Amino acid sequence: MAFLLIASANLVVAFFAFFVLPPKFFYDTAIIIYDKYNEIGYFGSYPLTILFYKIIGFRYLPFPIIALIQFPVLMYILYKIGIPNNFEKVNIKNLLVYLGIFMIAIFISMPSKEFITYLFIALIVFVCINKRLSLQKTIMVITILLIVFGVLYRPYFALIPVVGGGMYLVSFINFKNKTITTIFYGLLVVVFLSLSYGILKGKYFSEISREAVNSTRLVSTDANSMITSPVKTDTWYGEIIGIFYGFFTVNIPLNGLKHILSPQIIVFVIWQLLLFYILLVRFSKCLKERKKYSYELLIMFILFSFFILQGVFEPDLGSSIRHKIGIFPLIYFALYYEHFRKELQ
């Protein structure tokens, strides 16, 4: 009942979002709907998203009508994943999910690349929940899915198996603080990948993604939450600093508190800090009981690999939160995995 009430209330939010949100929320949507530069195609996030919305006919519908169709689909996915028995109780974990559902209504109430990402991530969660395949086969299937999605849609998703695989191997070594050390080595894997790419192509990951995007909007009023490395990322040591700085800015955004006059950023900062802490604790639990929580640990490796890669590719906090909402089924499962395990049993 609580889930239905929250979903219904946010359906209203999704419907009216078009009328109240500022224009910057619709920049991507305008590209998808109008396809001014004829980008439609079969490779890349924009071309494929444009093609998707053209095929299903949504590009011809008013945004509020699209919201009335898309949002229930997204809520139905969460419902099929499962609803915790204590979902109506007001606690930190549930409040994070309530706010997450509100952000779904805000960010995916219009034609969006995140709608497609959300559907893809839901597929990964369902593969893990069903447990029809052995763990090894499940890992193989998910790895293939991530690589294909990365090749066709979002390139950095293809790096998740590499980063996650590195973290998985390191997690077998007995460190004093295995959770933090595992994440640290995940960051080192990304550093190695970026420096190797830089040697081969002449530019590091940050230069071709975050820095390239931000360089075109330094004076834009819509980019007040830009993630700017304290040093230039055109050197090997600058790239290393930039990767670590980006990771902490995106996942532990204490420096975001400086945006005291932007309440939406402050809310995100608080949401992100609490979310990261709770997921870190749950990741630690999975590592300690890896045989019991083998499938859940797989989800955690994917999730934290994504968080690490966000620190390299995200241009600003706004994009960071929007992309996190795109993988919300993964976050939702990670927050409540004990409940879903009980349901299956």
N, C-alpha and C positions, 0 to 999 in steps of 0.2 A: 504493500500500500504506500509506504514512504517513497519507494522508487517511482511509482506511478505519479504521485503528487509532484515530486521534484521534476520529473520528466515533463509533465503537463505544464507546470509553471514555466519551465524553460522553453517549451514549444512556443509559448506566448512571446518570450524574449526573442527567440529566433525569428518569429514573424515580424516583429516591430523593429528588428535590428537595422533593416534597410533604411528606415525613416529617421533613425537617431544617430547612427554611427557616422563619424567624419569621413570625408572622401578617401583618406589614406588607407582605410580598411578595404577599399574596393579597387586599388591599383591593379592587383593581380587579376581580379575578376573581370575588369574591363578588357585586359589582354585576352583572357579566355573567351569572353562572349563576343567581342567585336573582331578579334583576329585581324587587326588593322594591317599588319605586315605579312599576312598569309603564312603564318608559322605552322599551320596544321600539318601533322605528319605522324610517323610511327616511332620516332626515337626522341627522347628528351621529355622533361616534365611538362613544359608548355605545349609542344606539339601534340603529345598524347592526350593531355587534358582537354585541349580544344577539340580534338577528334572525338573523345568520349562524350562531351556535352553536346556535340553536334549530332552524334548517332542517337543518343537517347532523347534528343529534342529539347533539353532543358535550356539551351541558350536562347530559345524563343519565348520562354516563360518569364513572368515578373518574378523578381527576387523573393518576395514574401511567399509566393506559391512554391518556389523551389525549396524554401526553408520548411514549409509544411510537409514536403516529401522527404527531403534529406534527413532532417533531424530525427524523425521517428525511426528511420532505418538505422541510424547510429545508435539510438537508444535500444532498439531491438537486439542489436549485436551485444551490447552490455548485458541485456536481460538473458540472452542465450549463454553467455559466459557464466552468469550466475549472480544472484543477489544475496549478500550476507544476511544472516538471520537478525543481526543487530543493526541493520542499515538505518533504522529510524533513530538510533541513539546518537546524541550529539557528542562526538569525540573528535580528536584531532584528525584521525585517519578519515572518518566519514566527512568531516568538513572539507578536507582536501578534495575528496571526490565530488561533493556538492559543488564546490567552486570549479572543479574541472568540467562538470556537466554544463555549468553556466558558460564557461569559456568555449565549449563545443558549440553552444547556441550562438555565441558571438562570432567565432572564427570560421565555422563551417555552416553558416546559415545562407550562404551564397555559393555560386560555382567556385570551386576551390581545388587546388592540387592536394590539399590535406584530406579531402573526401576520399580520393583514390588511395592515398597512403593509409588512411584509417581502415579501409576495406582490406587492403593487403596485409596490414599488421594483424587484423582480426583473423585472417586465414592462418597465420603463424601460431596465434594463441590457440585456435581450435585444433590444430595439428598436435600441439602439446597436451591439451586437455583430454582429447579422445584416447590417447595412448594406445592406439591400435597397432602402431609400429613399435619395434624395439627402440631403445634409446639411440643406438648407433644409426639406425635407419631414419629416425626422426631428425637427428643432427644432419644427416646427409640431405634429406628432403628440404629442410629449412635453409641449409647452406646454398643449395641450388636455387631456391626461391629468392634468397637475398641477392645472389649474384645476378640472376636474370632481371630482377627488379632494378638493380643498380645499373646494369647495361642499358636497359630500356628506358628507365625513368629517372632515378636519382643516383648518380654515380657513387656517392659516398656510402650507400647501402651495401655496395659490393665489397667494401672494406670491413664491414662488421664481422664477417667470419674470420678475417685475418686477425683483427684486434681481439675478438672473443677467443679465438684459438690460442693466441699468445697468453691471454689471461688464464685460460683453462690449464695450460701446461705449467705456468708459474704457481697456480693454486695448489699443486701437489707438493710443493716445497714447504717445509715447516719454517715459517717466519713467526716472529713474536706477534706482529699484528698482520695476520694474513690478508684481511680485507683491504686495508689501506695499501699494503704492498702489492697486492694483485692489481689494484687500480693504477698504482704508480707504474707498474711494468706495462700495463695497457697503454699508458701515455708514452712510454718509451718506444713501444711498437709503432705508434703513430709518428713519433719523432724520426725513427728509422725510415719509415715509409716516405715521409715528406723529404728528408734529406736525400734519399735515394732518387726520388722523383726530380729533385732539384739538380742533382748531378747529371741526370739523363736529359732533362728538358730545359734546364736553365732557370727555372722558377720553382719555389716551394709551394706547398698546398695553400698556405695563408695568402700568398701573393696572387694566386689565380682565383681565389674565392673571396674571402672576407675583405682583404685590402683592395681588390679590384672593384668590388661593389661599393665600398665606402668612399673610394677616391672620387666617385662621380657625384657624391651628394654631401660633400663636406659642409656646405653652407645651407643645406636644406633644413627647414624648420620641422620636417617630419622625421628627422634622424637624430633626435636628441638622446636616444639610448644606444647610439653606435658603440660597438666594441672596438676600441682603438688600442693596439699594443703599445706599451710604453717605449718600445724601441722599434726601429724599422726591421721588417722581417725579410730583408733581401740578403742577409748573411746567415750562416749556419747557426751561430749563437743567437742571433735575433729571432730566427724561426723557432728555436727551442723555447726561448722566453715567451714568444707569442703564443705557442701552443699551450704552455702551462697557464699563462695569463688568461687565455680564452677559456680554458676548462674551468678555472675558478670563477671567472666572470659569469659564465653561463649557468653553472651548477651550484656555486656558493656565492651568489652575487651581493656580497656585503657592500661593494662599492656602488651598487645600485641605490643604496640608501641616500646618496647625495641628491637624487631626484625627488626631494621632499615636496616639491611643488607639483609633481605629477603623481597623483594618488594611484592611478592605474599601474604605474611602475612599482610603487611601494607595495601594493597588494601582491603583484607578481613575485617580488623579492621575498616576501614573507611566505607565500605559497611554495616557492621553489626551495627555500631553506628548509622548511619543515618536511617537504616531500623528499628531498635528497637525504636528510637525516634518517627518516623512517625507512627508506629503501636501502640505505647503507646498513642499518641494523638487520634488516631482513636478508640482505645479501650475506651478511656475516653468519646468520643462522643457517642458511643453505650451505655455506662452505663447511660449517662445523658438522652438519648432518647430511653430507653430500649423497650418501646412499639412499637415505629416506626421501630427500628432496631433489632427486636427480633431474627431473623434468623442470622443476621450478628453478633449479640452478642454471639450466640452459637459458631460461627466460631472463634471468638476472645477468648472465654474460652478454646477451644480446642488448639488454637495456643499458647497461653501463658502457658497453662499447659504443652505443649510439650517443650517450652523454659525452664520452670522450671526443668523439668525432665532431660533435656540435661545437666544441671548443675551438676547432680548427676552421670550420666552414660558416658558422653563424655570423652575420654582419652586425646584428644588434639584438637587444633583449626582446624586442617585439617579435622578430622572426623566430627567436629561440622558443618563446612560449607557444607561438603558432605551430611550430614543428613538433613540439612536445604534445600538443593536443592531437596532432596527426597520428601519434603512436599511443594514444590514450588507452586502447584496449590492453596493451602490454603493461602499462603502469597500473591499470585497474586490477589485472590479474596478479601482478607482483604484490600489491597491497593486501589482497585477500586470499592468497593461495591456500592457507590452511582450511578456509571455509570450503573452497572448491574440492579440496582433497577429501573432506568429510562427506560432501555430497556424492562423490564418485564411489566412496566406500559404502 
